[in-house]
Amino acid sequence: MVPACSIKAGRGHRVPLFHTAMAVLAATAAKRSDANDAGAYVFPGQRAGKPLSNMAMEILLCRQKQDATVHGFRSSF
C-alpha cells in the first residue's frame, strides 16, 4: 500500500501481487532477518539502512556493455 500522503491524488494506492511474488518477498525478508539486517528495503544498498541507488541498474548495464536502457525494467518487475 502506498500511503495517501505520498500520492498527488491524496488517496492510498494498493498494488495486488501474485502469490509467487509474495513468496519471493517473504523469502528475501527471511534472509534479511537471518543476516541481522534491520533494513526495510527489498533492494538494500551497500550502506546499512539505505536503499539501492537509483543509478545502480544503469551502472550495471554500462559495465556489461549492454545495448539496453533501464527504461521499462520497473514495469517488468
NUBATI-485336 format. One line per field, with one value per residue (C-alpha): residue number from 0; residue in three letters; x, z, y. Coordinates in nm, 2 decimals. Each point is the difference from the previous one (the first is absolute). Layout:
k	NUM  ...
r	ala  ...
x	X  ...
z	Z  ...
y	Y  ...
***
This chain:
k	0  1  2  3  4  5  6  7  8  9  10  11  12  13  14  15  16  17  18  19  20  21  22  23  24  25  26  27  28  29  30  31  32  33  34  35  36  37  38  39  40  41  42  43  44  45  46  47  48  49  50  51  52  53  54  55  56  57  58  59  60  61  62  63  64  65  66  67  68  69  70  71  72  73  74  75  76
r	met  val  pro  ala  cys  ser  ile  lys  ala  gly  arg  gly  his  arg  val  pro  leu  phe  his  thr  ala  met  ala  val  leu  ala  ala  thr  ala  ala  lys  arg  ser  asp  ala  asn  asp  ala  gly  ala  tyr  val  phe  pro  gly  gln  arg  ala  gly  lys  pro  leu  ser  asn  met  ala  met  glu  ile  leu  leu  cys  arg  gln  lys  gln  asp  ala  thr  val  his  gly  phe  arg  ser  ser  phe
x	0.00  0.13  -0.12  -0.22  0.25  0.24  -0.24  -0.12  -0.36  0.01  -0.14  0.18  0.10  0.00  0.19  -0.10  0.28  -0.02  0.06  0.34  0.11  -0.11  0.20  0.32  -0.05  -0.05  0.31  0.21  -0.14  0.10  0.35  0.03  -0.11  0.25  0.28  -0.10  -0.08  -0.27  -0.05  -0.35  0.11  -0.06  0.31  0.24  0.30  0.36  -0.04  -0.21  -0.35  0.03  -0.18  0.16  0.11  -0.23  0.30  0.10  -0.17  0.13  0.36  -0.04  -0.12  0.29  0.26  -0.14  0.01  -0.37  -0.18  -0.30  -0.15  -0.16  -0.33  -0.26  0.19  -0.23  -0.31  0.16  0.04
z	0.00  -0.10  0.26  -0.10  0.11  -0.26  -0.29  -0.18  -0.01  0.38  0.04  0.06  -0.28  0.02  -0.25  0.02  -0.04  -0.11  0.26  -0.15  0.03  0.37  0.05  -0.14  0.22  0.31  -0.09  -0.03  0.32  0.18  -0.14  0.11  0.35  0.01  -0.10  0.29  -0.25  0.14  -0.33  -0.15  -0.36  -0.25  -0.19  0.28  -0.09  0.11  0.30  0.29  0.00  -0.35  -0.32  -0.32  -0.20  -0.28  -0.23  0.09  -0.29  -0.25  0.13  -0.02  -0.37  -0.08  0.15  -0.19  -0.32  -0.06  -0.28  0.22  0.23  0.34  -0.13  0.04  0.26  0.28  -0.19  -0.06  0.38
y	0.00  0.34  0.25  0.29  0.26  -0.14  0.04  0.32  -0.12  -0.02  -0.35  -0.33  -0.23  -0.38  -0.22  -0.36  -0.26  -0.36  -0.27  -0.08  0.37  -0.01  -0.32  0.17  0.30  -0.23  -0.19  0.31  0.14  -0.32  0.02  0.36  -0.09  -0.30  0.24  0.23  0.28  0.22  0.18  0.02  0.00  -0.28  0.12  0.13  0.20  -0.05  0.23  -0.13  0.15  0.15  -0.12  -0.10  0.30  0.12  -0.02  -0.36  -0.17  0.26  -0.05  -0.38  0.02  0.24  -0.23  -0.30  0.21  -0.09  0.18  0.06  0.26  -0.02  0.14  -0.28  -0.20  0.13  -0.12  -0.34  -0.05
***
